[in-house]
Amino acid sequence: MTLLVEDIHKSFGGVQAVAGVSLSVQAGELLALIGPNGAGKSTCFNMLNGQLRPDRGRIVLKGQDIAGLPPRRIWRMGVGRTFQITATFASMSVLENVQMALLSHAHRLFDIWNPVRREDPARAMALLERVGMAAQAGRPCGVLAYGDLKRVELAIALANDPALLLMDEPTAGMAPSERVALMELTAGIARNSGIAVLFTEHDMEVVFAHADRILVLDRGRPIAEGEPAQVRADPRVREVYLGTGATHGIA
Amino acid sequence: MFENLLVQGLSGLASASSLFLVASGLTVIFGVTRIVNFAHGSLYMMGAYLSWTLVTALPRGHLGFWGGVLVAALIVGVIGVLIEVLLLRRIYKAPELFQLLGTFGVVLIVQDVALMIWGPQDLLGPRAPGLRGAVEILGVRFPLYELFLIAVGPVVLGLLWLLFHRTRWGTTVRAATADREMVGALGVNQRMLFTTVFFLGSVLAGLGGALQLPRESVNLQMDLAIIAEAFVVVVIGGLGSLPGAFLAALLLGQLQAFGILIFPKITLVLAFLVMAVVLVVRPHGLLGRPPASAHAAHVVEPPYPPATPLVRYLGFAALALAVLVPPFMGEFALIVFTEIAIMVLFAASLHFIMGPGGMASFGHAAYFGLGAYGAALLAKHFAAPMELGLFAAPLMAGFAGVVFGWFCVRLSGVYAAMLTLAFAQIAWSTAFQWVEVTGGDNGILGVWPSAWAQPKLVYYYLALVLCVGVTLLLRRAIFAPFGYALRAGRDSPLRAEAIGMDGFRIRWVAFIFAAIAAGVAGGLFAYAKGSVFPTYMAIPRSVDALLMVLLGGVQTVSGPIVGALAYTWIHEQLMRSFDLWRLFLGSVIVALVLFFPQGLVGAAQRLTERRK
């Protein structure tokens, strides 16, 4: 089991944002975390990636408890991330963005002598090749189209050979055709390389087409879990989504 | 003993009131416009000078005095509006450092204008009519005017509170302080709002200055003296928070009043120490809130292209000139060349943290000055030779970088700029007040190079080798993984952390590098001049460094070098040919901020890009 989460809780002031969520993801498996607005998806996610410390519960990555570690330590243990709003280094080229992740992985950030320009680009290019961005390797990230930035983020996230990918709304802000392409790409990479993927998503089409399993949250608690067909048929899920009016995609 | 404490406590309250008047204006202006107005101290000084003129010209009596004070404050308000309309309105969207720098240009201009109008001598005003005497409180005689001042602070706070909570305008100001973009979106006339806020703030500063008339002499040093303290008050209280400013003014007033009794040697340091501690414990001040940066437009910095053949050629040509020409130059030209070499390194060291690091430093002179003092103190107290002194300089500066940097790199934006300024002021006041060790204002004299380096030409080459060497090292680091990591943290802290980078450690190490490099420059400067003075660490020296970097262009790698060359040359010419060089320099700064925000190299790059 790549990731095992046991009964995590988080409250802000008096508000219980997450109250007892447990989940697990295996190598090569895509687990989608869904739920209406305010269900606790983001809070859950931020506890997994280290931005928030859970009030209680365990988050076990490959046998080690990572709850409460800072994001950079969690990354070093093999967790790649993409953000809902892409975060890349705008003043650097696409290639350099990926190289930074590789340099960090190699513990070479405090090298003040060797020019980055003379680094062997082969590994970074191979990563860009995987996400279909090799042709744009020399362009600055500041000028890329949004869909391309998402691909660059994926390449960065893959740079440390992660065991787990955390993707926060991977297709948010993209055109519908791009969404399908990006998720197919992600799913392909995950299955071929045995990477566990946990993602949140608003687009139900994306979720039901690509997730192996789905975990539905409502008001901080899990209300359903299973394969897409099971979740689709679950009356409580229907109730939650019907109640909020967001029925399309489920039916 | 008790009487003594009482008197100190009361005079502490009186200073707190004056301080609050100035700080309240500063904080209200910041709250709405997000501008840290360096020229606020100048408005205060103008208030004092104008009220002197009015009060001495008007007939004696209540009307003459109080009328003069009020009219002076109103005139200052109008001057403030002029500054806002002519300068600040155009730079609201510029980075904080440009705003600080632009308003510092105004400081320089006002200094020379005041010198032209009122002359260099201290001016003494009349005492306030009706408040000349003293009263006895618990057996201690206490001046009436001080009691009056004690009352002014809370009264002004109360009036401001009413203004902000009971008028429509005040409500808008509070809303704008909380969320400027939202208020703009709701259709409030922002221009009018900003201008009126600036008027109010300026009037408060002018009033603060005018009310000093019966207390102390009016002089040309009032502006920087009060602005440093007002910054401390505003930052401790929390930028934009009026009650915070009041609280901080009280705290600081008492601190200074009793500090004199307990630690007479470090009164100046004390205020800045408190500020440093508060900022570390509460990064946004006692009652401040973190700014709502969610809406802030994200600035995309340009990439650093590698040196083009042309730039490389120019660089080699400049270096060849620097090596080949000096043997044929006179002593004076050699001295200027030596200074230019030192300034190039000083500017490059600041650029290292400002450009790739994106950190604002308003106190870089601290490391330059500590380098100089590191060398000079060894020479004075241990008769150490130059070789040892030049080794001690970066060591001392680097040590300060380790300690100060640990605090400074935690903050960002205006708060970081203020904290770096605070540390520089701590270093400056230590050198200024610790007379036994540092010689105080008289400095340390007789810091001469070893015999072999005495000839000006030899010393020049020594300085050239060290300065060019360290500058190239910094440049090398910018293009190495470390420089990239620094930029990564600036571009996207979120992403940097998510790929395993410890942003704090990276920025801290960069800060230390920059301090060491500035220390090398400072050490060389000490032996070049043969003496060191506290002014090496004073605000104007920090501004020199900023100007060099900004003149060249922050986000270009060659910028600091070009900037240092241009600035040192301009400065030299100005000092030689103009008496009113501050006026001129101030105008140059304002023009730079308004028309060349990318600096000379940035502008040149744009020009060549357009040609393509």
Contacts between the chains, C-beta under 8 A, distances in Angstrom:
chain1	res1	chain2	res2	distance
A	49	B	498	7.5
A	70	B	497	7.4
A	71	B	497	4.8
A	71	B	498	5.6
A	72	B	497	5.2
A	72	B	498	7.5
A	72	B	499	7.8
A	72	B	500	4.7
A	72	B	501	6.2
A	72	B	502	5.9
A	73	B	500	8.0
A	75	B	498	6.0
A	75	B	499	6.0
A	75	B	500	4.5
A	76	B	500	5.1
A	81	B	498	4.8
A	83	B	494	6.7
A	83	B	495	7.5
A	83	B	498	7.7
A	87	B	492	4.5
A	87	B	494	4.6
A	87	B	495	3.9
A	87	B	498	7.2
A	88	B	491	7.7
A	88	B	492	6.4
A	88	B	495	6.0
A	89	B	487	6.7
A	89	B	488	5.0
A	89	B	491	4.1
A	89	B	492	5.8
A	89	B	495	6.6
A	89	B	496	7.8
A	90	B	300	4.5
A	90	B	301	6.9
A	90	B	491	5.2
A	90	B	492	7.3
A	91	B	300	7.2
A	91	B	301	4.5
A	91	B	302	6.3
A	91	B	303	4.9
A	91	B	304	7.2
A	91	B	487	5.9
A	91	B	490	8.0
A	91	B	491	5.5
A	92	B	303	6.4
A	92	B	484	7.0
A	92	B	487	7.0
A	92	B	488	7.5
A	92	B	491	7.2
A	93	B	303	7.0
A	96	B	484	6.9
A	100	B	481	8.0
A	100	B	484	6.0
A	100	B	485	7.1
A	100	B	488	5.5
A	100	B	499	6.5
A	101	B	499	4.4
A	101	B	500	8.0
A	103	B	481	4.8
A	103	B	484	7.4
A	103	B	485	7.6
A	104	B	485	7.5
A	104	B	499	5.0
A	104	B	500	4.5
A	104	B	501	5.7
A	105	B	499	7.9
A	105	B	500	6.9
A	108	B	481	5.2
A	109	B	481	5.5
A	109	B	482	6.4
A	109	B	485	4.3
A	109	B	501	6.3
A	109	B	506	6.6
A	110	B	481	7.6
A	110	B	482	5.6
A	110	B	485	7.9
A	110	B	506	7.9
A	110	B	509	6.8
A	111	B	480	5.4
A	111	B	481	4.4
A	111	B	482	6.0
A	112	B	473	7.7
A	112	B	476	6.8
A	112	B	477	3.9
A	112	B	480	5.0
A	112	B	481	7.9
A	112	B	482	4.5
A	112	B	483	7.6
A	112	B	513	7.9
A	113	B	476	6.4
A	113	B	477	7.7
A	113	B	480	5.7
A	114	B	480	5.7
A	114	B	481	7.2
A	115	B	476	7.6
A	115	B	479	4.8
A	115	B	480	6.0
A	116	B	479	6.4
A	116	B	480	6.5
A	116	B	481	5.9
A	116	B	484	5.3
A	117	B	306	6.5
A	117	B	479	6.7
A	140	B	303	5.1
A	142	B	300	4.6
A	142	B	303	7.7
A	156	B	495	7.5
A	156	B	499	6.4
A	159	B	499	7.2
A	160	B	499	7.6
A	160	B	500	7.5
